Amino acid sequence: MAAADSSLSDNPRTFSRRPSAQASRQAKATKRKHQASSEAPPAKRRNETSFLPAKKTSVKETQRAFKGNTQKTFSPKKHSVSPSDRNQEERPCIKTSSLFKNNPDIPELHRPVVKQVQEKVFTSAAFHELGLHPHLISTINTVLKMSSMTSVQKQSIPVLLEGRDALVRSQTGSGKTLAYCIPVVQSLQAMKSKIQRSDGPYALVLVPTRELALQSFDTVQKLLKPFTWIVPGVLMGGEKRKSEKARLRKGINILISTPGRLVDHIKSTKNIHFSRLRWLVFDEADRILDLGFERDITVILNAVNAECQKRQNVLLSATLTEGVTRLAGISLHDPVSISVLDKSHDQLNPKDKAVREVCPPPAGDELDNFAIPESLEQHVTVVPSKLRLVCLAAFILQKCKFEKDQKMVVFFSSCELVEFHYSLFLQTLLSSSGAPASGQLPSASTRLKFLRLHGNMEQEERTAVFQEFSHSRRGVLLCTDVAARGLDLPQVTWIVQYNAPSSPAEYIHRIGRTARIGCHGSSLLILAPSEAEYVNSLASHKINVSEMKMEDILCVLTRDDCFKGKRWGAQKSHAVGPQEIRERATVLQTVFEDYVHSSERRVSWAKKALQSFIQAYATYPRELKHIFHVRSLHLGHVAKSFGLRDAPRNLSALTRKKRKAHLKRPDLHKKTQSKHSLTEILRSEYSSGIEPGVAKVKKQNAPGEPGSRPLRPSLQPTPCFGHGKTLKWRKTQKALQQDSKTSQKV
Ligand SMILES: Nc1ncnc2c1ncn2[C@@H]1O[C@H](COP(=O)(O)OP(=O)(O)OP(=O)(O)O)[C@@H](O)[C@H]1O
């Protein structure tokens, strides 16, 4: 295989591992010049180079840390053939820019070491100490196979059993679902007049995604095993409305739903009554109550309040933000605020933590510092844009091909990006993992398994993927933030964030898919050099990450002879030097580029994915724009991470046009057409599944304000958020809008 980098393949010795004194001086000078280095070249050059093939480079540029020739002729393989087959073919010469050349310096990460907020997961208290129904206790012990309570359960269950409203905050994977499900089931089974199915909902649980709805339903169903007269049900979209209506008509006593779907039924179904409602639970409350769902939540609360005033309200999340606390002030009645923070770090008397802690609502700074599971190791790697794709692929290979039983979730910023990488990896990495190579475990070739999950998939497939990945011992799930919240995917060992999240809260929820309930897990955040400052932003929220070097990730390619260059073909590859790593990375990049350029259709598919990336990039909230700004992207380099050899010429015009049109996301284009605001488009990731309902929503105006749709009389904004309190709509709306700025990109 001829590598695409002539400086590597023509004469390996030109790549001395130690640069000459002169080269090193020049490199230092270059480094100083680019001290405030970012991905972006100066504005003028950026405009020129971004849309043109790689240009000739200056001497100084060639002295940078990674060197090579600007262009190189190489022989591409026949498309979608494994890299090992490629040597045997006659290939035309195609120009490609060097992968390791003209990259910006990788800045040193001066990350402040901060003390992370910690929580203790388990307590020694047993469920039978709670005075629950004996059948409920035995179900928890035998069906769920749990005996001792987690901290959040120990604190929340007694409070909820006392009949209080509560605001519950505890780290991801700490058992919040049972913290509300147990009191709900205990209280409903104990009702004097036995519950009838036809009574309708006694408890309403709102969750942001369909998968989470299914998961919570599963838990409730298990708890209800001994109490067969109480019927649980789930409404989540994707299912035929007619069959959901039929189930509602028969009666559902514990109703779990996504907000959009419930609103649809409130508006169109006569069979949903809340007169007997005793419980209203908002799981992932900060997500549910943010701008994306605000309108739906108002409709739901108004419908509920119109029929029922006296009930218990519970808000739960690992990241309760100020907006939720404010809304909690309106929607909760004399709530107990439960936080499981391990104060032993700050307090002299560590015994205090064992006592049930009922604290005032967290305020100010405390809200911004989220607890992270102690057994979660967080890493960050800084990778130039050109190398992002090979770096991600190498990391996946390292963990999931060469190590045993690794289960990985990779987060992307849009559905289209998920689809692109999923297909690309299936066609390239899987076909290249046919025969076990030297250094590869015998069963490694069968170890690689890719799945994907995003909001644009058919519900049937979404559910199947969710189930398959849940029950699988290994595999790579490529997904959007639709999988970031609440999902309890057992034994996930690695979380990779290929596109940085739009807020610290989303960072916490994404990494929270691993290291659950005291298990060990790791995460990797991949940043471009221009994004390195994001590490400080995380540190300001008491999030500590340690650096992983890109070279150490790429190093794995030397274990896989699929990625051997031609020069090395006849040799045994014992020596693992930077040169060989670069060569193999170039071979892998060539595999991607060959696949993408194998047809016009694939090129335009890659362009669309690139466009989707740029559009998603433009949606970072204002407070992160100084780190993530489209202007900081070198499109030519970014294009390479989509297997494109050059940046598409018409991309910037297209993107500008799109940005003007309210930053529509291409992956949702079909659904949204041209009328939706950004928020609505982004929300559709979590949509009810009933498109006409979504499409009708025009603008995020407060009900009753000019431009808003008239609501049904019972839904008019005279809203009581329960217990006779009037919703100060405008104030809340403003507060929510402020808070949502950090959560727009989901
Ligand atoms: N007392 C317990 N003993 C053992 N396992 C438990 C206990 N309580 C909950 N679990 C398990 O812990 C895992 C995480 O629970 P859960 O999904 O409720 O966490 P969570 O706090 O809601 O997380 P997130 O914030 O991500 O939504 C689940 O697999 C659950 O079955």
Ligand as a Chemical Component Dictionary entry (heavy atoms), coordinates in Angstrom:
data_LIG
# 
_chem_comp.id                   LIG 
_chem_comp.type                 NON-POLYMER 
_chem_comp.pdbx_formal_charge   0 
_chem_comp.three_letter_code    LIG 
# 
loop_
_chem_comp_atom.comp_id 
_chem_comp_atom.atom_id 
_chem_comp_atom.alt_atom_id 
_chem_comp_atom.type_symbol 
_chem_comp_atom.charge 
_chem_comp_atom.model_Cartn_x 
_chem_comp_atom.model_Cartn_y 
_chem_comp_atom.model_Cartn_z 
_chem_comp_atom.pdbx_ordinal 
LIG N1  N1  N 0 -30.621 0.007  45.795 1  
LIG C1  C1  C 0 -30.079 -0.437 44.702 2  
LIG N2  N2  N 0 -29.221 -1.483 44.727 3  
LIG C2  C2  C 0 -28.638 -1.932 43.589 4  
LIG N3  N3  N 0 -28.865 -1.410 42.379 5  
LIG C3  C3  C 0 -29.702 -0.359 42.289 6  
LIG C4  C4  C 0 -30.350 0.181  43.436 7  
LIG N4  N4  N 0 -31.137 1.191  43.034 8  
LIG C5  C5  C 0 -30.998 1.306  41.708 9  
LIG N5  N5  N 0 -30.136 0.371  41.247 10 
LIG C6  C6  C 0 -29.696 0.198  39.829 11 
LIG O1  O1  O 0 -28.859 1.278  39.521 12 
LIG C7  C7  C 0 -28.955 1.598  38.140 13 
LIG C8  C8  C 0 -29.143 3.094  37.967 14 
LIG O2  O2  O 0 -30.395 3.485  38.478 15 
LIG P1  P1  P 0 -31.222 4.685  37.811 16 
LIG O3  O3  O 0 -31.344 4.470  36.354 17 
LIG O4  O4  O 0 -32.453 4.831  38.588 18 
LIG O5  O5  O 0 -30.228 5.890  38.072 19 
LIG P2  P2  P 0 -30.508 7.457  37.946 20 
LIG O6  O6  O 0 -30.011 8.098  39.187 21 
LIG O7  O7  O 0 -31.923 7.691  37.580 22 
LIG O8  O8  O 0 -29.542 7.827  36.732 23 
LIG P3  P3  P 0 -29.673 9.045  35.677 24 
LIG O9  O9  O 0 -29.370 10.306 36.422 25 
LIG O10 O10 O 0 -28.629 8.731  34.658 26 
LIG O11 O11 O 0 -31.048 9.010  35.144 27 
LIG C9  C9  C 0 -30.107 0.767  37.606 28 
LIG O12 O12 O 0 -29.577 -0.332 36.913 29 
LIG C10 C10 C 0 -30.837 0.294  38.844 30 
LIG O13 O13 O 0 -31.459 -0.947 38.646 31 
# 
loop_
_chem_comp_bond.comp_id 
_chem_comp_bond.atom_id_1 
_chem_comp_bond.atom_id_2 
_chem_comp_bond.value_order 
_chem_comp_bond.pdbx_ordinal 
LIG N1  C1  SING 1  
LIG C1  N2  SING 2  
LIG C1  C4  DOUB 3  
LIG N2  C2  DOUB 4  
LIG C2  N3  SING 5  
LIG N3  C3  DOUB 6  
LIG C3  C4  SING 7  
LIG C3  N5  SING 8  
LIG C4  N4  SING 9  
LIG N4  C5  DOUB 10 
LIG C5  N5  SING 11 
LIG N5  C6  SING 12 
LIG C6  O1  SING 13 
LIG C6  C10 SING 14 
LIG O1  C7  SING 15 
LIG C7  C8  SING 16 
LIG C7  C9  SING 17 
LIG C8  O2  SING 18 
LIG O2  P1  SING 19 
LIG P1  O3  DOUB 20 
LIG P1  O4  SING 21 
LIG P1  O5  SING 22 
LIG O5  P2  SING 23 
LIG P2  O6  DOUB 24 
LIG P2  O7  SING 25 
LIG P2  O8  SING 26 
LIG O8  P3  SING 27 
LIG P3  O9  DOUB 28 
LIG P3  O10 SING 29 
LIG P3  O11 SING 30 
LIG C9  O12 SING 31 
LIG C9  C10 SING 32 
LIG C10 O13 SING 33 
# 
